[in-house]
Amino acid sequence: MEIFNYESFKAKYVDKKRRTFFEYIEEKLEKNDKKYILENMTEDQIIASLEYYISTGVKYQITANNYFTYLTILFDDLNKSYGIVNRIFIDKRRYEKLAIIVKEKVKKLNEKEIKEIAPDDVFYVVQDDVRRELKSLVNQLREENTESSIFRIKNVSNLMSLIAINLIFDYGFKGKVITTIKLSDYDINKNTLTINSVPIKLRDIYQDAVSIYLRQREHILVSNNEDTDYFFINTIGKSYTVNKSPDYSGLFSYLKNNYGHVSTNQYAFNKVIKFIHKGVDVVTLSQITGHSLEKIIQLLEYYNEEIKNLSAEDYFTQAENEKEKISIDSIDGNYMMCPNCGRKVISNATEWVVVIYEDENIPKLVCKHCGGKDEKDYI
């Protein structure tokens, strides 16, 4: 375990909630030994820190409830990384009792409804539609295989839009993440998309769709004398991040034309909730999808789900009905065992890839040696 240093530990957290917590213990608790304070904080002191946070201008119940969730993650980090244990956060009875007191304390604040989240019946109807349309358009363009068909503006716009929308339904990406994907982020040979250094194995349909889209993209850039590293471009060769204001009406034109809106977050939030239900690490989920940690925890709290703060090595490895985790090899902690082929592979992001199996419908981390093959077919 790491040697605890208070200043270094505090520097790990930049969000307002935990910065306010550190401010509270520094201003209100007298002892200089911060390790001792963290180990021995009482329920009354935790509640006092919550009241201190609320006094900074917190207006809504969900925001105050999130403060307690953030502290839970902080004390879990203290336990796992430094062996510093506060009994409140490992004693189920004490923790649940404290959680009840927290909820009573925040009742005086205003209620605040979360942004609309697509219900499952709507989510699956639209998901089935965009998947079906993408497959149909790819098959059509492959069969026709003529420049007049492939480079037709309507086909270019629809293919680009359907690829982008499918990524949201499959992985819960924030719209802005889609607009900022670079050409170098996608490896067409491996059919992987790398987001924040994490390679994600895409469904097979993406490889076929992107191979056609890249021909369209090159044609557009040449025709308009444009050049850009952005993966998604409009029909005149411009990225969708012009003037730092994403053009979602163009990027998600299929939704606009067929459903009358370009509100992709309602679908992304639904997918994020599904990942949370599977125990996906909320910090890594934020890193991959682009949604803020606070937003993801807000979704978690709103649906009254228990946080399952899995370690990085456990990222995206829980199966549908089990809690089997990637085992860490004892050799200096730098190796992981692939859950698919059993190889011991160095725990470096460049050696691993995320895949999704159709019958599980959740991302799973496997080594690049096997790519998840010989177990099930990719979606």
N, C-alpha and C positions, 0 to 999 in steps of 0.2 A: 504493500500500500504506500501511497504518497505520504510524505511528511507534511503535516498541516502547517500552512502559513496563512494567517488571517487575511492579510492584504492581498495575497495572490488569489485566495479563494474568493474574496469579495470582487476582485477584478473580473472574474469569470461571468458575473451577472451585471448586465447593463440596463435591464428593464426597470421601470419606475417602481414596481411593487417590491422587488427585493432590495433595490437601492434604499427605499424608504425603510425597509426592515433593518438594514445595517445601520441606517441613521438613527433609528429608534434605540437599538442596543448600545450605540455609542453615546447617545445623549441622555438616555433614561436609566441605563443600568450602570452601576458604579464600578464593578470589577474590571481590571485591566486585562485579565486572562480571558480572552474571547472564546477560547476553546472550552473553558469551564462554563462560561455563560451558555454557549450553545448546547452543551451536554445537559445542563441542569435547568434550562428554562422551564417555568411552570405553565400550567394552563392559563392562569391569570395573566402572566406576562405575554403569552401568545395573544390573548384577547386584547390586552392593552396595546400591543403592537398593531393589531387590526384597527383599533379605534384611532390610533395615531395616523395610520394610513388613510382612514376615512376622513380625518380632519384636514387632509391636504386638498380636499375638494372633490372627493368621490361622490357621485350622485346616484349611481345605479347599483341595484342588488347584485347583478351578475358580475360587475367589476370587483366588488368587495368579496364575493364568493371566490373569484379567481385568485385573489390574494392568498387565501388559505391553500388553494391548490398549488400555487407557486411555492409556498413555504414547504408543502409536502414534498415536492420535487427537490427542493434545496436540502432538506434534512435527509432525504434518501441518498443524495449525492454525498453528504457528509459521512453517512454510514458506509456506503460502498467504496468510496475513494480513500477515506482517511480512518475508518473504523471509529468515528465519533458518533455515539449513539445517544439520542434523546429518547427515553422510554415512551414518551407520549406517542411517538410516530411508529413504534413497533408493537405497542400494546393495543390490540384491536378495540378492546372495551373503552380504554381511555381516549383513543382517537375518535371513535364514533360519538362518545359523549361530548368531546370538544367540538366536533363538527356540528352537533345540534345547537350548541351555544353560539357558534359562529353564525348559523342561519338565523337564530333569534335576534342577534345583534344587527344584522343587515336588513331586517324587515322594515326598519324605519326609512330606508332608502327607496327611491322610485323603482318600479318595475320597468324593464326595457325588453321589448321583444327583439329577438334576433332577426336578421334579414331572412327573407323567404328561402326556404329549402325545398327543393322539388320532392314531393312524396314519391314513394317507390313506384306506384302505378304509373305516374307521369315519367319518372326517370327511365323505367324500363321500356316504355313505349317509344320515347324519343331515342334512347340508346339503340333499340332494335332497328329503328328507322335509319339512323345515320350509319350504322354498320351495314345494313342491307344496301343502302344507296351507294356507299363507298365501294363495296364489292361489285355491284352492278355496273357502276361507271368504269371501274378498272377493267372489268371483263369486256365491256363495250369498246373501250379504247384499244385494248390489246387485240381484239378481233378485227376492228377496222384498220388499225395501224397505218393510218394515213396522216400526213401533215395537216390537211384541211380539217380533219376531225380532232386530232390531238391539240392543235394550236387554236382551235375555235375558242373565242373569248369565254363563252358560257361554260365550256368544258374545263378550261383553265381555272376559272373562278370557282366552280363547283368542286373540282378535285382538291384544290388548295384548301378550301373551306372545310370540306369533309375530313381531310386529314387532321386539320387543327382541332375540329370539334371532337373527333374520335379520341384524340389524345386526352382531352378533358374528361370524357366519360370513362376512359380506361384507367387514368392515373390521377384524376382530381386536380390537375394543374390550374393555377390561377391564370386568368387570361393574359396578364402581363408576361408571365413566364413563356407562353407560346410566342408572343411577339418578339421576345428577345433571344430565341433559339438561333444559334449561328449554324452556318453550313457545316463547319468542322465538328459540331456536336453530334452529328449523325454519321454513323459508319454503315454504309449500305451493304458492305460485304458481310458484316456480322449482324446487321439489322438491329443495331443498338443506338439508343439516344442517351447521351451523357448530360446529366443535369447536376451541377455542383459537384463534379468529380465522381458521381455515381452512375455507372452504365446500366441502362434499363433495356432488357431484351423485349422488343416489341412483337406484337402479333404478326404473323406471316404476311397478312394483307398490306401492312405498311411497306414492306420491301417492294412489292409489286407496284403499289400506288406511288411511292416516292421515286422509283425508277422512271416512271412516266412524268411525274411532276418536275423532276430535274431537267428533263428535255424541254418541258414547257418553260421552266424558269430561265434556262440558258437562252432560249429563243426570244423571250421577252427582254432580257437584259441587252442582247445584241441589237434587237430591233429599236430599242429606245436609247441606245448608247449609254447604258447605266452600268454601275458596278457596285455591288454591296455584299457583305458577308452574312447578312441576315438570311435565314432559311426561307421564311415566308415573305413574299413580295406581292404587290398588287399588279394589275395588268399593264401598268406603265413603268414597272421596274423599281418602284419605291418600296421601302420597308414600311411596316405598319406602326413604326414608332416615330414617325415624322413629327418634329416639334415636341417630342416627348409626350405626346397625347395619343395613345394607341387608337387606331381606327378599327374599332371592333365591328362596326357595321359592315366593313369590307371583309375583314378576316373571317367573321362568322356569318357571312351573307346567307348561307344555306338556312340557318336558324331564322334570320330576319325574313327571308322570302317565304318560308314554310310555316313558321310559328309566330311571326310578328314581333320578335324581340331578339336581342343579342345578349341576354342575361345568362351568361354561362356559369356564374358563381353558384346559382341554385343547384346545378347538376354537380359541380365540383364539390360543394359542401356535402351533398348526399354521398359521394364517393369517399370523401374524407371520413365521414362518420362510419362507413363500412370498414375502412381500414382501422379506425379506432376500436371498433367492436372486435377486431381480430387481435388486438393488443399491439398494434404498430407503435413504435417509439414516437411520441408526439414531437420531440425535438427534430428528429430526422425527417418526419413527415412534413414538418414546416419547411425544412431545408429543401426537400425535393419538390413539393407542390407550390411553394412560393407564398402560401398563406401564412400570416404572422402566427407566432406561437400563441399569442393572446387570443387570436380568432379561433384557433384550433381548440384551445382549452375552453373557450366560450361555447363552442359546439359541444364539447365534452360535458361541461356543466349543464348546459341547456337540456341535454338528453339524460342527465343524471347517470352517466356511465362512470365506472371506476377507472381511474388512471392506471394504466399498466406500463410503467416507465421502464421498458426493456432496454438493455444495454445496446451499444452500437453493434456488437457481434450478433445480437439476436434480431437485428433489423429485418423486418419483412420475412421472418422464417416460420411464424406460427401457421400451422395448417388449419383447415376448417374445423376439425373437431378434436384437436390435440394441442398440447403445449410443448411440443418437442422443440428444443433449441439447438442451434449449431454448437457443437462441443468445442471447447478451446483446448488445443493440444498443450500439454504441460511443458513443452520445450520453449522456454523463455517467454511464453505467452504471445508469440508472434505468428502462430499458425492457427488455422481453423480447419475443422473437418467438414468437407462438403456433405450436406445431407442427402445428396443424390447419388454420388459415386463413391463416397467414403475417403477420397483423397485428402491428405493433409497439405493444405496450401497456405502460403504466406498470407497473412491478413492485411493485404494491401489492396486498395480499391481497384487497381489495374488488373488484379487477378480474379476478380469476381464480377458477376453479372446478375441482374435482376430479371427473372422470368415470371410469367403468369401461366398457370395451367387452367384449362377450361373448367374442370370440375371443382376447382378451388376458388377461382376468380379473385385471388389475392396475390400480390407480388411475393416472390420467394428468391432468396439469395443462393446462388449456386456458383461453383468455380467455372472458369472459362475452359478448363480442360474438357469437361463433359457438356457444358452449356445446358444442362438439365435434360439432355436427350436420353433415350433408352428408358425413360420412366413413363412419360406421357407426352402427347402431342401438344405443341403450343396452341393457344387460341388462334 
